[in-house]
Amino acid sequence: MSTRSPAVPKTTGPETARRPANRQRLLRRYLPPQHGAWAMLLLPYLVGVAVVGPGWPQLPLLGAWLAGYLLSYYVFQAVKSRRPRRFLAQLRLYALVAAPLALAVVVVRPAVLWYAPAFAALLAVNAGYAWRRRERALLNDLASVVQSCLLIFVVATVAGVPPERVVPAFVVLLLYLTGTVCYVKTMIRERGSTSYRRLSIGFHLAALVVATLLDVGLAPIFLVLLVRAWLLPGRALRPAPVGMIEIACSVLVLGTLVLIS
């Protein structure tokens, strides 16, 4: 009888090493490198659900919202590059995911179509900046902020709640996300710009006043946002820590709105 051990398949080697690399390549192909966008996408949805209450139609809404963002990202990449064929796989995938989910939401709550013109106009602004290859322009970022904040009205409509109930939360999110756009520019693309830093600090001061007038319970978080906009620009922080700080701020904003709602 042979005493040799049975052959054990190799678990290392070029083939095994290629698998993680192939997965990373696939993720890079189908997921945009816009890590900060996810907080902007999820925060209005979570705030809306927290304010109006959960319901099953909000699940296909979330799926349609995320797939719609991914679809729009690759549409704008196609517009920017003037090479739509290069992004056909992504466009097909996300269109096939977004369309039935969006249709399900419309069937349940046809009133959501009232928001379509506003989203179309804002997406047209994004498309225009993509065509000119100026996606990082401040006005383009602000158009994206307004789109994200409008979602809270869609969440309310899907839940059958009057939109005016979420107006205060909409204003708070608009103040927070607009301030974040200004602040992040002072930390990365406009680092060292005195005018952007003044704009960011001035906006955060105004946001603190408006938020406090809405509800004094909002004052502490907006004071924290002002302090970070005042003190952090000029410091040698890499994009990853800047992003982590914003995630923490988003959680604080969400928690504050849940508490005061």
C-alpha positions as CSV (number, residue, x, y, z in Angstrom):
1,M,0.0,0.0,0.0
2,S,1.3,3.4,-0.9
3,T,2.1,5.7,2.0
4,R,2.1,8.9,0.0
5,S,-0.5,11.5,1.1
6,P,-3.1,12.4,-1.4
7,A,-2.3,15.3,-3.6
8,V,-3.5,18.6,-2.2
9,P,-4.5,21.3,-4.7
10,K,-2.3,24.3,-4.6
11,T,-3.9,27.4,-3.0
12,T,-1.2,29.8,-4.1
13,G,0.3,30.8,-7.4
14,P,-0.3,33.1,-10.3
15,E,-3.9,31.9,-10.8
16,T,-4.9,32.5,-7.2
17,A,-3.2,35.9,-7.1
18,R,-5.0,37.0,-10.2
19,R,-8.5,36.4,-8.7
20,P,-8.4,39.4,-6.2
21,A,-6.9,41.6,-8.9
22,N,-9.7,40.6,-11.3
23,R,-12.3,41.3,-8.7
24,Q,-10.8,44.7,-8.0
25,R,-10.7,45.5,-11.7
26,L,-14.4,44.5,-11.9
27,L,-15.3,46.7,-9.0
28,R,-13.4,49.6,-10.4
29,R,-15.2,49.1,-13.7
30,Y,-18.7,49.1,-12.2
31,L,-18.4,51.3,-9.1
32,P,-17.4,54.9,-9.4
33,P,-14.5,56.2,-7.3
34,Q,-16.7,58.8,-5.7
35,H,-16.6,57.6,-2.1
36,G,-18.1,60.9,-0.7
37,A,-21.1,60.6,-2.9
38,W,-22.5,57.7,-0.9
39,A,-23.1,59.8,2.2
40,M,-24.8,62.4,0.1
41,L,-27.0,59.7,-1.4
42,L,-27.9,57.8,1.8
43,L,-28.3,60.7,4.3
44,P,-31.5,62.2,2.8
45,Y,-33.0,58.8,2.4
46,L,-32.3,57.8,6.0
47,V,-33.5,61.2,7.4
48,G,-36.7,60.9,5.3
49,V,-37.4,57.4,6.6
50,A,-36.7,58.5,10.2
51,V,-39.0,61.5,9.9
52,V,-42.0,59.9,8.1
53,G,-41.6,56.3,9.2
54,P,-40.6,53.1,7.3
55,G,-42.7,51.3,4.8
56,W,-42.1,48.6,2.1
57,P,-42.3,51.0,-0.9
58,Q,-39.3,52.8,0.4
59,L,-37.1,49.7,-0.4
60,P,-37.6,49.8,-4.2
61,L,-37.2,53.6,-3.9
62,L,-33.8,53.1,-2.3
63,G,-32.8,50.6,-5.0
64,A,-34.0,52.9,-7.8
65,W,-32.2,55.8,-6.2
66,L,-28.8,54.1,-5.9
67,A,-29.0,52.4,-9.3
68,G,-30.2,55.7,-10.8
69,Y,-27.1,57.4,-9.4
70,L,-24.8,54.8,-10.8
71,L,-26.6,55.0,-14.2
72,S,-26.3,58.8,-14.2
73,Y,-22.6,58.6,-13.3
74,Y,-21.8,56.5,-16.3
75,V,-24.1,58.6,-18.5
76,F,-22.0,61.6,-17.6
77,Q,-18.8,59.7,-18.2
78,A,-20.0,58.8,-21.7
79,V,-20.9,62.5,-22.3
80,K,-17.6,63.7,-21.0
81,S,-15.5,61.2,-23.0
82,R,-17.7,61.4,-26.1
83,R,-17.3,57.6,-26.2
84,P,-20.6,56.1,-25.1
85,R,-19.7,52.7,-26.4
86,R,-17.0,52.5,-23.8
87,F,-19.6,52.5,-21.0
88,L,-22.3,50.4,-22.7
89,A,-22.0,47.5,-20.2
90,Q,-22.4,49.8,-17.2
91,L,-25.3,51.7,-18.8
92,R,-27.2,48.5,-19.6
93,L,-26.7,47.0,-16.2
94,Y,-27.8,50.0,-14.2
95,A,-30.7,50.8,-16.5
96,L,-32.0,47.3,-16.2
97,V,-31.8,47.6,-12.4
98,A,-33.1,51.1,-12.0
99,A,-36.1,50.9,-14.5
100,P,-38.2,48.2,-12.9
101,L,-37.6,49.5,-9.4
102,A,-38.5,53.1,-10.4
103,L,-41.6,51.7,-12.2
104,A,-42.7,49.9,-9.0
105,V,-42.4,53.1,-7.0
106,V,-44.4,55.0,-9.7
107,V,-47.1,52.3,-9.7
108,V,-47.5,52.6,-5.9
109,R,-47.3,56.4,-5.7
110,P,-47.8,58.1,-9.1
111,A,-47.5,61.4,-7.3
112,V,-43.7,61.0,-7.3
113,L,-43.8,62.0,-11.0
114,W,-44.3,65.6,-9.9
115,Y,-40.7,65.7,-8.9
116,A,-39.5,64.5,-12.3
117,P,-39.1,68.0,-13.9
118,A,-36.9,69.3,-11.0
119,F,-34.6,66.2,-11.2
120,A,-34.5,66.5,-15.0
121,A,-33.5,70.1,-14.8
122,L,-30.7,69.4,-12.3
123,L,-29.5,66.4,-14.2
124,A,-29.3,68.7,-17.3
125,V,-27.0,71.0,-15.3
126,N,-24.8,68.0,-14.5
127,A,-24.8,66.9,-18.1
128,G,-23.8,70.4,-19.3
129,Y,-20.8,70.5,-16.9
130,A,-19.8,66.9,-17.9
131,W,-19.8,68.0,-21.6
132,R,-17.5,70.8,-20.7
133,R,-15.4,68.5,-18.5
134,R,-16.0,70.8,-15.5
135,E,-17.7,68.3,-13.1
136,R,-15.8,69.7,-10.1
137,A,-17.3,73.2,-10.6
138,L,-19.0,74.6,-7.5
139,L,-22.4,75.1,-9.3
140,N,-22.3,71.5,-10.5
141,D,-21.7,70.2,-7.0
142,L,-24.5,72.4,-5.7
143,A,-26.9,71.0,-8.3
144,S,-26.1,67.5,-7.1
145,V,-26.7,68.6,-3.5
146,V,-30.2,69.9,-4.4
147,Q,-30.9,66.6,-6.1
148,S,-30.0,64.6,-3.0
149,C,-32.0,66.8,-0.7
150,L,-35.1,66.6,-2.9
151,L,-35.1,62.9,-2.2
152,I,-36.5,63.6,1.3
153,F,-39.7,64.9,-0.4
154,V,-39.9,61.8,-2.6
155,V,-39.6,59.6,0.6
156,A,-42.5,61.6,2.2
157,T,-44.6,61.2,-0.9
158,V,-44.0,57.5,-1.2
159,A,-45.0,57.2,2.5
160,G,-48.2,59.1,1.8
161,V,-47.1,62.0,4.1
162,P,-47.6,65.6,3.1
163,P,-44.3,67.0,1.8
164,E,-44.5,70.1,4.1
165,R,-43.8,67.8,7.1
166,V,-40.2,67.3,5.9
167,V,-39.5,70.9,4.9
168,P,-37.4,71.6,8.1
169,A,-35.4,68.4,7.5
170,F,-34.9,69.4,3.9
171,V,-33.5,72.8,4.9
172,V,-31.2,71.3,7.5
173,L,-29.8,68.8,4.9
174,L,-29.4,71.6,2.3
175,L,-27.5,73.7,4.8
176,Y,-25.3,70.7,5.9
177,L,-24.5,69.3,2.4
178,T,-23.9,72.8,0.9
179,G,-21.5,73.6,3.7
180,T,-19.8,70.3,3.2
181,V,-19.2,71.0,-0.5
182,C,-17.5,74.3,0.4
183,Y,-15.5,72.8,3.3
184,V,-14.2,69.8,1.3
185,K,-13.0,72.1,-1.5
186,T,-10.9,74.0,1.0
187,M,-9.4,70.7,2.1
188,I,-8.6,69.2,-1.3
189,R,-9.1,70.9,-4.6
190,E,-9.0,74.5,-3.3
191,R,-6.5,73.9,-0.5
192,G,-4.8,77.2,0.2
193,S,-7.5,79.3,-1.4
194,T,-8.3,82.2,0.9
195,S,-11.5,83.1,-1.0
196,Y,-12.9,79.5,-0.7
197,R,-12.0,79.4,3.0
198,R,-13.9,82.7,3.6
199,L,-16.8,81.4,1.6
200,S,-16.9,78.2,3.6
201,I,-16.7,79.9,7.0
202,G,-19.2,82.6,6.0
203,F,-21.7,80.0,4.8
204,H,-21.3,77.9,8.0
205,L,-21.9,81.0,10.2
206,A,-25.1,81.7,8.2
207,A,-26.1,78.0,8.5
208,L,-25.6,78.1,12.2
209,V,-28.0,81.1,12.5
210,V,-30.6,79.6,10.2
211,A,-30.5,76.2,11.9
212,T,-30.7,77.7,15.4
213,L,-33.8,79.7,14.3
214,L,-35.4,76.4,13.0
215,D,-34.7,74.5,16.2
216,V,-32.3,75.4,19.0
217,G,-31.5,71.7,19.3
218,L,-29.6,72.0,15.9
219,A,-27.2,74.6,17.3
220,P,-24.6,72.2,18.8
221,I,-24.1,70.2,15.6
222,F,-23.9,73.3,13.4
223,L,-21.4,74.8,15.8
224,V,-19.3,71.7,15.4
225,L,-19.5,72.0,11.6
226,L,-18.4,75.7,11.8
227,V,-15.5,74.8,14.0
228,R,-14.3,72.1,11.6
229,A,-14.7,74.5,8.7
230,W,-12.7,77.1,10.6
231,L,-9.8,75.1,12.0
232,L,-9.1,72.2,9.7
233,P,-8.3,73.9,6.3
234,G,-4.6,74.4,6.0
235,R,-3.8,71.3,7.9
236,A,-2.1,68.4,6.1
237,L,-5.0,66.0,6.0
238,R,-5.2,63.4,3.3
239,P,-8.6,62.7,1.5
240,A,-9.2,59.5,3.6
241,P,-9.3,61.3,7.0
242,V,-11.3,64.1,5.5
243,G,-13.8,61.6,4.4
244,M,-13.9,59.8,7.7
245,I,-14.6,63.2,9.4
246,E,-17.5,63.8,7.1
247,I,-19.0,60.4,7.7
248,A,-18.9,61.2,11.5
249,C,-20.5,64.6,10.8
250,S,-23.2,62.9,8.7
251,V,-24.0,60.5,11.5
252,L,-24.2,63.4,13.9
253,V,-26.6,65.3,11.6
254,L,-28.8,62.2,11.2
255,G,-28.9,61.5,14.9
256,T,-29.7,65.1,15.7
257,L,-32.6,65.2,13.2
258,V,-33.9,61.9,14.6
259,L,-33.9,63.3,18.1
260,I,-35.6,66.6,17.3
261,S,-38.2,65.1,14.9
